[in-house]
Amino acid sequence: MTYIAKPVLHHPTLTKNKVGYTRRDYEGRISTLCAGCGHDSISAAIIQASWELDIEPHRVAKLSGIGCSSKTPDYFLSASHGLNSVHGRMPSCLTGASLANRELLYLGVSGDGDSASIGLGQFAHAMRRGVPMVYIVENNGVYGLTKGQFSPTADKGSQSKKGAMNIDSPVDLVSLALQLGATYVARGFSGDKAQLVPLIKGAMRHGGAAFIDVISPCVAFNNHAGSTRSYDHVREHNIALNRIDFIDLAPEQTAAPAPGQAFDLAQADGTTLRLRKLHEGHDATSRLAAMTAIQTLQGQGELPTGLLYVDPQARNLHQQLKMVPGALNRLDESALCPGAAQLDRLNQALR
């Protein structure tokens, strides 16, 4: 229950990271989601990624909308900043917060209903503007809080728990993110923590608009035969395009890899993504290759997972707007009021 606090005392032998925190320090309140819900596995992956990256919890801002997925920020990083916005409005709230204080790591958690329905326009503009954030959609294909109706991401022809068939075409958020200009696009599976943790770590250090679609089966309404979002279906149809490792301050490699061979992608902060090709022909640095692979494999009934696309030279909203470094609320008078000479120079430039 969320009103029951976890014990603050930790075992003295728990391993600490470089900033002095144990993994337990990145946890939140006790989850109220259904036992076996994939969302709890995603929370555990976020906790693990944050601990391994030595992130200070108070340097994180987590935002969400409405739905089962949007409850989950209460279950991790309890010492971070947080805001639960209204339905579908998480991206605009996060954009405003990021513009006000670019020094925080922004983590947006949403669901397939929250982002692919009422929030679809907000999702689109966050991606096309390059808002520096980690945008995670916990995708189960149903509206879990309102008894299991199909969400916009449910596959055409999939069946509900009561046997009804979905007749609508699905909204594929990873394809949309690629088309709209996201510079880090991945898909994970809540049942594959070994793949999901490095995907989240890479997104956290990317510095641009990073989007991860995580297939997260709903054990109450969408974990049955006929569902394409069940644990069994995803495990049977999962095609991993690559294996990703996150390396702290590793040297860059430039060799062209063969299938199964590793290659490194340097990130803006000096860290490195190491990719190992599993699917022959997939180039994670090509937006077109990512879109082609997704459409081809999904047309064959397969679900491609892994790092679909990354732009090593990504630019974000702050760079595009030429924002000043640091938080706006810490600008002094000289920065806010540069004087008459600067104002005159600006006016002359606009004539």
N, C-alpha and C positions, 0 to 999 in steps of 0.2 A: 504494500500500500504506500502511496506517495507521502502520506502523512507520517509514516514510520521512518525515522532517520536511520541510516546505517551507522554502525559504531565508528567513532572517530579514532579509536585506538587501533593501531596496526601492529602486527608482529614485528619486533625489532630487527629480525633478520631479512625482512623483505628487501629485495634489490632496489636501489635507487638509481635514477638516471643522472645525467650530467648536471641538471639543475636542482638536484636534491629531492625529487619526488619519486614515490613508489607508484606502481600501477594503480593501486587503490585510491590514490589522490586524484585520479582522473575519472573516478566513477561519480554517479549521481544518486538520485533517490531510487528506491525499489520500484521496479517496473510493475505496472498494472495491466500490461498487455496479456493476451492469452498465452498459456504455456506452449512453447514451441514456435511462437511467432518469429518470422525471419527478421523483423525489425530489431529485436533484442540482439541478434547476432551482428547486425550492422552497428548498433551502439557499441558492442564489444570490440568491433574492428576499429571504430573511431578512437576508443580508449587506448587500444594497443598502439595505433599509429601515432597518437599524440605523445604517448609515453616514450616510444622509440625515437621520436624526433626531438625529444628534450624541449617540448613546447611548454612554456609557462602558462598555466590555465587562465590567469588573469589577462593574458595577451590575446585571448580568443573571444570573439563575439558570435554567438549562435542564435539564429533566427529561424522561425518556422511559421506555418500558416494554420490550417485546420485539418484534422483527420488523425487516424492512428499514428501515422508517421510523424505528424507535427507534435505529438505528445513526447516523442522520444528524446528531444534535447533535455528534458528533465531527468533523464536517466544516465547522462554522462557529463563530465566537466562541470561539476556543481560550483566550482570556484570561478567560472568564467562569466562574462556578461551575457545576458539573454533577453530575447523579446519574442513573444508569441503573438504574431500579427493576425489580422482577419483573413478570411478565406481567399487564397490566391494572391495575397498582397505582400508576401515575404520579399520578393525581389526588389520592389521599389523601396521598401523600408530599409533593406540592406544597402541599396545604392546610396540612399541619403546618409546612412551611418558611415559608409566607407568614404564618402566625399568629405565628411566632417572630421574623420580621424582615420587616416590611411595607415596608421601604425599597428592596427590590430589585424589578426587573421580572421577573416569572415567565413563562417560556415553556415550555409543555408540548407536546411533539411525540409523536404517536402514530400508529397505523395503523388501518385498518378492522377488522382482526382483533383488535388490542389493545384498541380502544375499543368496538366493536360486538358483541363476543363475551364473552370472559372479563371484560373491564373495563366492561361496559355499566352495571352498577350504580354503579361509581365515577364514570363519566362523568355519570350522572344526578344524583348528589348534588353534584358540583362545580358543575353548571349551576344547580340549584335553590337552592343556598346562596349563589350570587353570589361565588364565589371569584375575586378579582381576578387574572386570568391571561389569557394568549393561548394558547388551546387549538387546535392545528393538527393535523388528521387528514390524513395523506397516503393518500388513498383510491384503491386500484387494483383492488379487487374480488376479489383473490385472496390466498392465503397464499403469498407469494413464496419464503420460506425453506424451505417444505416441499413444493415442486414444483407449485404452482399450483392447489390445491383452491379451490373457491368460498369466498369470505368471506361474512359476513352482509350485506354491502352490495351483493353481486352482484344484478343485475336478474333477475327471473323471466323465463325464456326465453332468457337469454344463453347462449352456448356457450363451452366451454373450448377450449383449444388442441387437445385430442384429439377434440373433437366432442361431448362430453357436454353435456347441457342442464340448466341450473339449474331445479329445480322449486319452490324455496322463494321466498316473498315477501321482498323486501329490507328491511333496516333503514335508514331514511332519517334520518341523524344531524342534518341541519339542521332537519327537522320536529320531532324530539325536543327539540333545543336550544331551539326556539321554545316548545314546550309546557311545558318545564321551567323557563323563566324567564330564559334567557340574554338579556343586554341588548345584545349585538352579535353578529349572526349573518350569515355571508357564505359564499359558495361561489366558489371560484376554479378555474382550470385551470393546471396546471404549464406548459403550452405557451403561456400568455398572460401574460408577465411584466409587460407594461404595465398590466394590470388587477390582477395579484396583489400587486405591490409596494405600491401605495397601500392595498389592503385590509389588508395586514399592518401598515402604518404606522398606519392608523386604529385597529386592534385594540390596538397597543402603547400608544396614548395614550388609550384608552377609559376605563380605570380600573375596569371591572367584569368580569363573566364574558363574555369575548369568544371566540367559536367560529368557526373557519374550516375548512370542508370543502374540501379541494383534490383535485380529480380528477387522479390521477397515474398515467398508464398504465405497466403493467409490460411492458417490452419482451421479457422472456423468456417470460412465460406468458399475457399478456392484451392482446396488440396485434395481433389477427388479425380477419378477417371473422367476424361473429357475436358479437363482444364489444362490449358497450356502454361499455367503459372503454378502448377503443383511441384512439390519437391521431386517426385519421380519423373515427371515430364522434362523438367529442366535438366536433371542429371543425365537423362537419356539423349537429349538433343543439344547439349552444350558443346560448342566447338570453340576451343581456346585458340585465339589467333597468335598469342605470344605469352611469354612469362616475363613478368616485370620484377626487377629488384630496385630498391632505392639505395643509393650509395652516397654517403656524406663526404663531400669534398674529394671526390675521386678524379683522377686524370681522364681527359676526354680521349676516346678512340674514334678514328675516322675510317676504319676498314669497312668495306662493304660486306655484310654478313650473308652467309648461305643459310638455308633452313636449318634450324637447330643451333646456329652460332650466335654468340652474344655481340651486341654493339651498344655503345654508350651515347647518350644525348645529354649534353651539358645544359643545366638550367641557369636562370638569371642570377640566383643567389650563390652560385658556385657548387651546388650539389649536382648529382648526376643520376639520370634514369638509365638503368641497364635493361635492355630488351633482349629477349631470346626468341627468335622466330620459331613458331610451331606450325603455323599454316603457311605452306609454300606460296610465295608471291605477294604476301601482304607487306606493304610498306607503311609503317605507322607515321611516317612524316609526310605522307601524301593524302590530302583531303579527298581527292578523287578516288584513290585506291580504297580508302576507308568506306566511302559511300558505295562503291561497287561491291566490296566484300560483304557489306551488310545486306544489300539487296539480293545478291546472288545466294548467299547462305540462307537467308530467311525465305527465299523462294523455294528452297529445297527442304524447308521445314526445320532447319537448324537454327540455333540461337548463338550467334557469335559473341564471345566475351573476351575481356582483356583490354589492353590499351588500343583503341581503335585509331586514334589520331593525336598527335602532339606537334605543336609548332615551337621549336627551340628558340626562335627569335620573337616570341609573342610580345605584343604591346597591349597595355591595359588602359582603362578609362583615365587614370591619373596622368599617364604619359600623353595621351591624346589631348587632354585639356590643359596640359602644362601646369599641373597643380604644384603648389609649393610643397616642400617636404615637411613632414610632421603634421600634428593635429591643428586644425584651424583655431581651436579655443586657446591655443598657446601662442598665437601670433601677438607680438607686442605692438605698441602704437606706431612705431616707425614703419612696420610692415603693413599695417592696416591703413595708415594715413601717410603716404610717401611724400606729400607736400605739393605746393602749387606748381613747381617746375615739372614734376612728373605728370601732373594732370594736364598741363599745357602741352607737353610732348604727346600725350595720348590723344588729345583733341586735334592736334595738328596732323597726326597720322590718319585720323578719320575724315579729314577734309577731302 
